């Protein structure tokens, strides 16, 4: 039990730092009245439309893909009238990015820097991109998948490769 407690305690501080940075920088954050990017508003509308039975590309048209609409529909399940649900989905995406970055950092860091601190570079790199600036870009959600594939190269015995 002691190992488990120590193991979980070392992750709290980096995750809290990541949560605060996310809350202050993401355009979908509850601290902002609305998301200023037109495309995020359009994708949330498409996601809400899917929840109400509207068929994309037949009843309503936008240039993005159905997977991204499904992500925004998942966000609309939390809250349909604002971006709070999208913010939750983005936080989960950043948490997944942190976990994958930790797995990579655990294999690549020396004893000079702890892997939980080195793993912050993954989510912070994503937050600092221009794709993340206005919140909800497809590149933001694709980053986690690409990082996952990079992690597969380090763990060839897993089923992901």
Short mmCIF file of the C-alpha atoms (twelve columns), coordinates in Angstrom:
data_MODEL
# 
_entry.id   MODEL 
# 
loop_
_atom_site.group_PDB 
_atom_site.id 
_atom_site.type_symbol 
_atom_site.label_atom_id 
_atom_site.label_alt_id 
_atom_site.label_comp_id 
_atom_site.label_asym_id 
_atom_site.label_seq_id 
_atom_site.Cartn_x 
_atom_site.Cartn_y 
_atom_site.Cartn_z 
_atom_site.pdbx_PDB_model_num 
ATOM 1   C CA . UNK A 1   0.000   0.000  0.000   1 
ATOM 2   C CA . UNK A 2   2.857   2.414  0.740   1 
ATOM 3   C CA . UNK A 3   4.248   2.058  -2.788  1 
ATOM 4   C CA . UNK A 4   0.870   2.851  -4.268  1 
ATOM 5   C CA . UNK A 5   0.474   5.991  -2.172  1 
ATOM 6   C CA . UNK A 6   3.971   7.239  -3.003  1 
ATOM 7   C CA . UNK A 7   3.385   6.407  -6.669  1 
ATOM 8   C CA . UNK A 8   0.203   8.489  -6.814  1 
ATOM 9   C CA . UNK A 9   1.601   11.395 -4.790  1 
ATOM 10  C CA . UNK A 10  4.398   12.097 -7.252  1 
ATOM 11  C CA . UNK A 11  1.879   12.710 -10.045 1 
ATOM 12  C CA . UNK A 12  -0.399  15.197 -8.274  1 
ATOM 13  C CA . UNK A 13  1.750   18.296 -8.573  1 
ATOM 14  C CA . UNK A 14  2.471   18.004 -12.343 1 
ATOM 15  C CA . UNK A 15  -1.185  17.195 -13.058 1 
ATOM 16  C CA . UNK A 16  -2.382  20.165 -10.990 1 
ATOM 17  C CA . UNK A 17  0.065   22.438 -12.844 1 
ATOM 18  C CA . UNK A 18  -1.223  21.063 -16.157 1 
ATOM 19  C CA . UNK A 19  -4.845  21.626 -15.067 1 
ATOM 20  C CA . UNK A 20  -4.199  25.253 -14.095 1 
ATOM 21  C CA . UNK A 21  -2.346  25.983 -17.348 1 
ATOM 22  C CA . UNK A 22  -5.186  24.359 -19.304 1 
ATOM 23  C CA . UNK A 23  -7.826  26.344 -17.456 1 
ATOM 24  C CA . UNK A 24  -6.025  29.610 -18.197 1 
ATOM 25  C CA . UNK A 25  -5.114  28.996 -21.849 1 
ATOM 26  C CA . UNK A 26  -7.791  26.897 -23.554 1 
ATOM 27  C CA . UNK A 27  -10.416 28.826 -25.516 1 
ATOM 28  C CA . UNK A 28  -13.118 26.414 -24.307 1 
ATOM 29  C CA . UNK A 29  -12.297 27.082 -20.662 1 
ATOM 30  C CA . UNK A 30  -15.176 28.018 -18.354 1 
ATOM 31  C CA . UNK A 31  -13.240 31.210 -17.605 1 
ATOM 32  C CA . UNK A 32  -14.146 32.525 -21.064 1 
ATOM 33  C CA . UNK A 33  -17.658 33.481 -22.053 1 
ATOM 34  C CA . UNK A 34  -17.508 31.646 -25.388 1 
ATOM 35  C CA . UNK A 35  -14.985 30.230 -27.781 1 
ATOM 36  C CA . UNK A 36  -13.903 32.981 -30.192 1 
ATOM 37  C CA . UNK A 37  -13.051 30.649 -33.077 1 
ATOM 38  C CA . UNK A 38  -15.749 30.243 -35.746 1 
ATOM 39  C CA . UNK A 39  -14.732 26.654 -36.568 1 
ATOM 40  C CA . UNK A 40  -15.160 25.485 -32.954 1 
ATOM 41  C CA . UNK A 41  -18.636 26.952 -32.894 1 
ATOM 42  C CA . UNK A 42  -19.469 25.223 -36.178 1 
ATOM 43  C CA . UNK A 43  -18.124 21.871 -34.952 1 
ATOM 44  C CA . UNK A 44  -20.098 22.140 -31.698 1 
ATOM 45  C CA . UNK A 45  -23.206 22.886 -33.748 1 
ATOM 46  C CA . UNK A 46  -22.506 19.803 -35.871 1 
ATOM 47  C CA . UNK A 47  -21.982 17.710 -32.723 1 
ATOM 48  C CA . UNK A 48  -25.229 18.968 -31.199 1 
ATOM 49  C CA . UNK A 49  -27.010 18.310 -34.488 1 
ATOM 50  C CA . UNK A 50  -25.809 14.701 -34.448 1 
ATOM 51  C CA . UNK A 51  -27.249 14.298 -30.939 1 
ATOM 52  C CA . UNK A 52  -30.624 15.466 -32.229 1 
ATOM 53  C CA . UNK A 53  -30.712 13.036 -35.140 1 
ATOM 54  C CA . UNK A 54  -29.469 15.319 -37.899 1 
ATOM 55  C CA . UNK A 55  -27.297 13.455 -40.395 1 
ATOM 56  C CA . UNK A 56  -24.031 15.219 -41.272 1 
ATOM 57  C CA . UNK A 57  -23.387 15.845 -44.994 1 
ATOM 58  C CA . UNK A 58  -27.048 15.154 -45.779 1 
ATOM 59  C CA . UNK A 59  -28.958 17.562 -43.545 1 
ATOM 60  C CA . UNK A 60  -26.158 19.933 -42.539 1 
ATOM 61  C CA . UNK A 61  -22.791 20.609 -44.174 1 
ATOM 62  C CA . UNK A 62  -19.377 21.529 -42.796 1 
ATOM 63  C CA . UNK A 63  -15.860 20.817 -44.036 1 
ATOM 64  C CA . UNK A 64  -14.624 18.708 -41.080 1 
ATOM 65  C CA . UNK A 65  -14.818 14.952 -40.630 1 
ATOM 66  C CA . UNK A 66  -17.308 12.811 -38.712 1 
ATOM 67  C CA . UNK A 67  -14.781 11.743 -36.047 1 
ATOM 68  C CA . UNK A 68  -14.253 15.354 -35.025 1 
ATOM 69  C CA . UNK A 69  -18.009 15.903 -34.963 1 
ATOM 70  C CA . UNK A 70  -18.288 12.861 -32.688 1 
ATOM 71  C CA . UNK A 71  -15.716 14.407 -30.325 1 
ATOM 72  C CA . UNK A 72  -17.750 17.612 -30.180 1 
ATOM 73  C CA . UNK A 73  -20.965 15.584 -29.798 1 
ATOM 74  C CA . UNK A 74  -19.364 13.928 -26.770 1 
ATOM 75  C CA . UNK A 75  -18.647 17.400 -25.416 1 
ATOM 76  C CA . UNK A 76  -22.230 18.448 -26.122 1 
ATOM 77  C CA . UNK A 77  -23.438 15.522 -24.006 1 
ATOM 78  C CA . UNK A 78  -22.001 17.276 -20.948 1 
ATOM 79  C CA . UNK A 79  -23.398 20.708 -21.739 1 
ATOM 80  C CA . UNK A 80  -25.142 21.637 -24.976 1 
ATOM 81  C CA . UNK A 81  -25.319 25.382 -24.578 1 
ATOM 82  C CA . UNK A 82  -21.637 26.194 -24.034 1 
ATOM 83  C CA . UNK A 83  -18.133 24.772 -24.410 1 
ATOM 84  C CA . UNK A 84  -17.797 23.255 -20.932 1 
ATOM 85  C CA . UNK A 85  -18.191 19.713 -22.276 1 
ATOM 86  C CA . UNK A 86  -15.626 20.373 -24.984 1 
ATOM 87  C CA . UNK A 87  -13.298 21.663 -22.258 1 
ATOM 88  C CA . UNK A 88  -13.751 18.378 -20.351 1 
ATOM 89  C CA . UNK A 89  -12.959 16.383 -23.516 1 
ATOM 90  C CA . UNK A 90  -9.870  18.542 -24.091 1 
ATOM 91  C CA . UNK A 91  -8.729  17.962 -20.494 1 
ATOM 92  C CA . UNK A 92  -9.125  14.205 -20.978 1 
ATOM 93  C CA . UNK A 93  -7.145  14.486 -24.214 1 
ATOM 94  C CA . UNK A 94  -4.367  16.367 -22.398 1 
ATOM 95  C CA . UNK A 95  -4.388  13.777 -19.619 1 
ATOM 96  C CA . UNK A 96  -3.955  11.018 -22.213 1 
ATOM 97  C CA . UNK A 97  -1.127  13.040 -23.757 1 
ATOM 98  C CA . UNK A 98  0.492   13.326 -20.333 1 
ATOM 99  C CA . UNK A 99  0.209   9.581  -19.694 1 
ATOM 100 C CA . UNK A 100 1.707   8.683  -23.074 1 
ATOM 101 C CA . UNK A 101 4.434   11.295 -22.582 1 
ATOM 102 C CA . UNK A 102 5.175   9.752  -19.196 1 
ATOM 103 C CA . UNK A 103 5.606   6.316  -20.760 1 
ATOM 104 C CA . UNK A 104 8.027   7.788  -23.296 1 
ATOM 105 C CA . UNK A 105 9.856   9.865  -20.668 1 
ATOM 106 C CA . UNK A 106 10.211  6.859  -18.386 1 
ATOM 107 C CA . UNK A 107 12.225  5.114  -21.097 1 
ATOM 108 C CA . UNK A 108 14.254  8.122  -22.208 1 
ATOM 109 C CA . UNK A 109 15.086  10.225 -19.144 1 
ATOM 110 C CA . UNK A 110 18.051  9.800  -16.876 1 
ATOM 111 C CA . UNK A 111 17.971  10.044 -13.118 1 
ATOM 112 C CA . UNK A 112 18.600  13.797 -13.290 1 
ATOM 113 C CA . UNK A 113 14.975  14.575 -14.115 1 
ATOM 114 C CA . UNK A 114 11.971  12.630 -12.892 1 
ATOM 115 C CA . UNK A 115 9.782   11.206 -15.692 1 
ATOM 116 C CA . UNK A 116 6.604   12.807 -14.314 1 
ATOM 117 C CA . UNK A 117 8.210   16.245 -14.799 1 
ATOM 118 C CA . UNK A 118 9.705   15.420 -18.195 1 
ATOM 119 C CA . UNK A 119 6.261   14.158 -19.258 1 
ATOM 120 C CA . UNK A 120 4.902   17.703 -18.931 1 
ATOM 121 C CA . UNK A 121 6.725   18.585 -22.152 1 
ATOM 122 C CA . UNK A 122 4.168   16.600 -24.212 1 
ATOM 123 C CA . UNK A 123 1.008   18.404 -23.061 1 
ATOM 124 C CA . UNK A 124 2.778   21.768 -22.824 1 
ATOM 125 C CA . UNK A 125 4.034   21.376 -26.393 1 
ATOM 126 C CA . UNK A 126 0.448   20.753 -27.471 1 
ATOM 127 C CA . UNK A 127 -0.888  23.727 -25.505 1 
ATOM 128 C CA . UNK A 128 1.737   26.044 -26.978 1 
ATOM 129 C CA . UNK A 129 0.888   25.272 -30.625 1 
ATOM 130 C CA . UNK A 130 -1.184  27.649 -32.704 1 
ATOM 131 C CA . UNK A 131 -3.667  24.799 -33.317 1 
ATOM 132 C CA . UNK A 132 -4.476  24.753 -29.612 1 
ATOM 133 C CA . UNK A 133 -4.655  28.527 -29.260 1 
ATOM 134 C CA . UNK A 134 -8.302  28.957 -30.166 1 
ATOM 135 C CA . UNK A 135 -9.250  25.459 -28.998 1 
ATOM 136 C CA . UNK A 136 -10.875 22.586 -30.814 1 
ATOM 137 C CA . UNK A 137 -8.676  22.162 -33.889 1 
ATOM 138 C CA . UNK A 138 -8.365  18.682 -35.422 1 
ATOM 139 C CA . UNK A 139 -4.589  18.781 -34.893 1 
ATOM 140 C CA . UNK A 140 -5.171  19.009 -31.160 1 
ATOM 141 C CA . UNK A 141 -6.878  15.616 -31.053 1 
ATOM 142 C CA . UNK A 142 -4.573  14.055 -33.662 1 
ATOM 143 C CA . UNK A 143 -1.503  14.914 -31.548 1 
ATOM 144 C CA . UNK A 144 -2.421  12.271 -28.957 1 
ATOM 145 C CA . UNK A 145 -2.774  9.568  -31.605 1 
ATOM 146 C CA . UNK A 146 0.571   10.416 -33.172 1 
ATOM 147 C CA . UNK A 147 2.236   10.466 -29.759 1 
ATOM 148 C CA . UNK A 148 0.690   7.072  -29.015 1 
ATOM 149 C CA . UNK A 149 2.222   5.667  -32.192 1 
ATOM 150 C CA . UNK A 150 5.602   7.096  -31.163 1 
ATOM 151 C CA . UNK A 151 5.230   5.286  -27.846 1 
ATOM 152 C CA . UNK A 152 4.512   2.018  -29.673 1 
ATOM 153 C CA . UNK A 153 7.990   2.114  -31.162 1 
ATOM 154 C CA . UNK A 154 9.414   1.989  -27.643 1 
ATOM 155 C CA . UNK A 155 7.200   -0.924 -26.581 1 
ATOM 156 C CA . UNK A 156 7.240   -3.422 -29.471 1 
ATOM 157 C CA . UNK A 157 5.723   -6.225 -27.408 1 
ATOM 158 C CA . UNK A 158 2.459   -4.349 -26.916 1 
ATOM 159 C CA . UNK A 159 -0.549  -4.909 -29.154 1 
ATOM 160 C CA . UNK A 160 -0.554  -1.360 -30.536 1 
ATOM 161 C CA . UNK A 161 2.199   -1.896 -33.120 1 
# 
